[in-house]
Amino acid sequence: MPARVVGDNRPVASTQTGAHAATPPSRHVRRLRRRWTWWLGVLLIVGGLGLLGYVAWQFWGTNWVSHRTHERIVSQVAKEWQDGSTGTTGTTGSTGTAGAAVEVAEGNVTALVRIPRFGDDYVVPVLEGTDDDVLAAGYGHFEDAAGPGQLGNYAIAAHRVTHGEPLRHMPELRPGDEIVVETRDATYTYELTTGGDDLVVPFTAGWVVDPLPDNPEPGGVEPDQQQGQRLITLTTCSELFHTDNRLVAFGVLKDRTPR
């Protein structure tokens, strides 16, 4: 490199070899980066709000809608039963019917369930079947199970959380608690023989809705294995959030009062 002379204001030549100084991004590139960053932020916010909205709807919105549905169905059913309307014939098991059902938009209502431990105002309709639409409107009656008061097992299921959550407090049920089932013809009072959290089974455990449930686990929770009983079985999710397990409670008919 040539020596600089005092007073020489010329810039010093670069001594870098084989490399170039970094070139700052152009204004266009910077603008694109800012735009993509802005849109990414918007998408994250919208996605977060959508997720919060979905959770709010599932845990609060569906409950509000289902409670209104319960009230409407109960009112309609009570009126039709009082008026003696014929309604439609409900299929309540292979052993026959337990009175005529009331047809509503959600399906055929064959009974109303009251559980005194859950409060004097607790009353939830029972509809035929156990698909999502039915369970959003109340209890679902397993179609191959016995009807209310019939020989065998009157098996019903309901949500523990969301869609009115009829069995949210099932773990609070104790042996001796009453389950009252009202139909057009009679009121059936069952007494629980097991607690609401005494038995947890996988959702594939079909034996719990058999005419006489027989637990395959030696010494497991099950009803008295006496033949000729009139049983009731309640099933719901074992946890408040998603689970493949079910809580199951058994009871036996103690009283029938004609309407």
Long-range contacts (C-beta under 8 A, 24 or more apart in sequence): 58-162, 59-161, 59-162, 62-136, 62-162, 62-163, 62-164, 63-162, 63-163, 63-164, 63-165, 65-136, 66-136, 66-137, 66-138, 66-163, 66-164, 67-164, 69-106, 69-136, 69-137, 69-138, 69-164, 70-123, 70-124, 70-125, 70-137, 70-138, 70-164, 73-104, 73-106, 73-109, 73-125, 73-137, 73-138, 74-112, 74-123, 74-124, 74-125, 76-102, 76-104, 77-102, 77-104, 77-109, 77-112, 77-125, 78-112, 81-184, 81-259, 87-184, 90-128, 91-128, 91-143, 92-128, 92-141, 92-146, 92-147, 92-148, 92-150, 93-143, 93-144, 93-145, 93-146, 93-147, 93-150, 93-152, 93-154, 94-144, 94-146, 95-146, 95-147, 95-150, 95-151, 95-152, 96-147, 96-150, 97-147, 98-147, 98-148, 98-149, 98-150, 98-183, 98-185, 99-183, 99-184, 99-185, 99-186, 100-184, 101-128, 102-184, 104-137, 106-133, 106-134, 106-136, 106-137, 106-138, 107-133, 107-134, 107-137, 109-138, 110-141, 110-147, 110-148, 110-183, 111-141, 111-148, 111-181, 111-182, 111-183, 112-181, 112-182, 113-139, 113-156, 113-166, 113-179, 113-180, 113-181, 113-182, 114-179, 114-180, 114-181, 114-182, 115-173, 115-177, 115-178, 115-179, 115-180, 116-177, 116-178, 116-180, 117-169, 117-172, 117-173, 117-174, 117-177, 117-178, 118-169, 124-158, 124-164, 124-166, 126-156, 126-181, 130-157, 135-159, 135-163, 136-163, 136-164, 138-164, 138-166, 139-166, 142-209, 144-209, 145-209, 145-233, 146-211, 146-230, 146-231, 148-181, 148-183, 148-186, 148-188, 149-181, 149-183, 149-186, 149-188, 149-230, 149-253, 149-256, 150-230, 151-211, 151-228, 151-229, 151-230, 152-211, 152-212, 152-230, 152-231, 153-209, 153-210, 153-211, 153-212, 153-213, 153-231, 153-232, 153-233, 154-181, 154-190, 154-230, 154-231, 154-232, 154-233, 155-208, 155-209, 155-232, 155-233, 155-235, 156-232, 156-233, 156-234, 156-235, 157-234, 157-235, 157-236, 158-234, 158-236, 159-236, 159-237, 160-236, 160-237, 160-239, 160-240, 160-247, 161-237, 161-240, 161-241, 167-234, 167-236, 167-247, 168-240, 169-196, 170-196, 170-197, 170-234, 170-236, 170-247, 170-249, 171-195, 171-196, 171-197, 171-247, 172-196, 173-234, 173-249, 178-254, 179-232, 179-234, 179-251, 181-232, 182-259, 183-259, 184-259, 185-258, 185-259, 186-256, 186-257, 186-258, 186-259, 187-256, 187-257, 187-259, 188-253, 188-255, 188-256, 189-253, 189-254, 189-255, 189-256, 189-257, 190-231, 190-232, 190-251, 190-252, 190-253, 190-254, 191-251, 191-252, 191-254, 192-249, 192-250, 192-251, 193-223, 193-224, 193-250, 193-251, 193-252, 194-221, 194-223, 194-248, 194-249, 194-250, 194-251, 195-249, 196-234, 196-247, 196-249, 197-247, 198-249, 199-247, 199-248, 199-249, 199-250, 200-238, 200-245, 200-246, 200-247, 200-248, 201-245, 201-246, 201-248, 202-244, 202-245, 202-246, 203-244, 203-245, 203-246, 205-246, 205-248, 208-233, 208-235, 208-246, 208-248, 209-233, 209-235, 213-250, 221-248, 221-250, 222-250, 223-250, 223-252, 224-252, 229-253
